[in-house]
Amino acid sequence: MPTHPLPGQPGFIVPDPEDRPRFDRRAVRVLVVDHDDRMLLFQDSDLGLDPVTHWWVTPGGGVDPGESDLEAGVRELWEETGLVVDAADLVGPLLTRPVVHGYSDKVVDQVEVFYVVRVPAFEVDTTAHTEEERLTVADIRWWTPADLATTADDVWPRDVQAVLDLADRPHEWRDGPVQGTAVEESSVPAS
């Protein structure tokens, strides 16, 4: 029987960043935009906090060993949304950026690569979500540009509209993705 409160329970104290496991990974994020310019976002959560912390994020995830960024983008879209696309449907890579994500149980140093796909609106299918995604994804929503411009909710990346705007300026990324500056987007500070 634990003698200290577990993550998510009252009295739990988040360990200092140096005491949380730290991981490196490469990830692909896909901005899914429908014909009405609405963007699909998932509300993710850190269940180790009391109260639980939430933020909105684009579909996407880690690149598996031996997998290209495009292959990961196609796979992640299917796993997280049920949407089946070809690699040629993904526009980009638009942007690559280093980001640190601090959570109550870990710190992730991540290199993110961003793509855009424009599709008709569809009903999201979450049957291929991982067990962790089933626990942490609190909501799924299509956001209008006005919603994104006025929300007080945390959205990762925080400049998601600026990333989307890159899709209309291929001269900036045609010869390689724009190199973003390092940022931290965390539910619990990583430093």
N, C-alpha and C positions, 0 to 999 in steps of 0.2 A: 504494500500500500504506500503510495507516494506521500512524503512528508511535506512537500512544497506544492503550491498550486500549479496546476497544469496550464498550458497555453489556452487562453480563452476563458479561464476561470478568474473570479475576483481574487485579487492579491497577486496574480502572476506578474512578475517583473521581467520585461524583455531584456535578455542578456546584452551586454555591450557588444558593439560590432565585431570586435576582435574575438569574442567568445561564441559568435554564431558561425556555422559552417559557411565557407565562401566558395562559390562556383564560377567558372568561366563558361560561357557558351555563345554560340552564334545563333541568331534567331531571324526569322522572316516575319514581317508584319504586313498584312494586306488591307488596304483601305477599300472596302466593298461599298460601291456607290450605285444607287438605283437611278432609273431614268428621271426621277423627280429631284435628283441631286441630294437625296438623303443618304447618310452614311450609317452603316451597320456597326454598332458597338456593343460589347459585352460589359456588364457590370461585374467586376471581379471583387474579391474580398480577402482580407487577412483574418482568418478565423481565430488566430492566436491572440487577438486583441479583444479587450473588453472595455468599451463597446467595440464591436466589429467595425473595421474600417473598409470603405468601398471606394472604388475608382472605376472609370470606364476605359476600355482598351479595344483596339482593333483586333480582329481575328489574326491568329498566327501563333508561332511557337518555335521551338528549337529545331535546328537543322540536324538531322541524323547523320552519323558517320557514313561517308560515301555518297551522300545525297547533295545535289546542287541546291542553290537557293531557290531556283524556279521549281524544282521538284518538291522541295519542302513547302513552298507556297501553295502549290496545287494540292498536296496531301493535307496540309493544315486546314485549308478551306473546306475540303470534304469532311474531315474529322470534326471540325468545330461548327460547321453550318449545314452540311449535307449538300453544298453546292459543288457540282462537278464542272470544272473548267479545264481547258488545255493550257499548257505553259504559254502559248502564243497569246492567250487572252490577257495575261498579266502585263501591265504597262510598267516599264522600269528595267532595272532598279533606279529609283528616283533619288534616294538618299541612303547613306550609311552613316550611322552614328554610334559612338560608344555611350552606354548608359549604365548606371548602377541602380539596381533595385534592391532596397533594403526591406526585409519583411521581419516579422517577429521571430521566425525560426531560421532564417538564412539571409545571406547577401549574395546577389548574383551580379557579376560583371559581365555585361552582355554587349555584343556588337549586333546592332539591328540593321536589317536591310528592308527598305520599304518599296512596295509595289502598289498599284491601283488596278482594280478590275471594275468595269461598269457592266451592270447586269439589270434585267428587269427585277422588280421587287419580288421576293419569294418568301415562303414560310420557312423559317430556320428549323432544321432537323438536328437535334442534339443527341441522337441515339449512339453516335460514335464518340461522345465525350469520354475522357478518362474518368476514373473514380475521383481524382482530385478536382477536375473541372465540375463534376456533378455536385461536389460539396461547396466549391467556392464561387461558381457563377451564380449571381443573385438575380440578374435580369438581362434581357436582350432587347435592344431597341433600335429603331431606325431614327436617326437624328437629322433634322433639317439644318441648313447652314445657320439660320437664325437661332435655333436651339443651341448649337455649338458656340455661337458668338455670345450668348447671354447666360449660359449655365454657370452656376456657382459650384457645380460638381467638379471633381478632379478628373481630367481626361488625360490619358497617356497615349501618344506624346502630347504634351501640353500645347504644342503648335501644330496640331493635327490638320487644321485648315491650310496652313502654309505648306505642309507636306503635300496635301492634295493639289494645291495650286501649282506645284512643280509639274504635274502631269500635263498642264497646258503650255509648258515652256521646255520642250524636249531639247532645245539647243543647250540648256544648262546641264543635262545629264546624258545626252546621247553618247558621249565618249567615255562615260563612266559616271557613277552616281555622285551627287553632291556630297561632300564630306562634312557632316555635321560636327558640332562641337560637343564635348563630353558634358553630360547632364546627369543629375540624380533625380529619379522619380521613385519615391519610396513611401510605404505605409509606416515604416519606422526608419529614421535616419540611419544611413550606412556608415557614417563617420562621426 
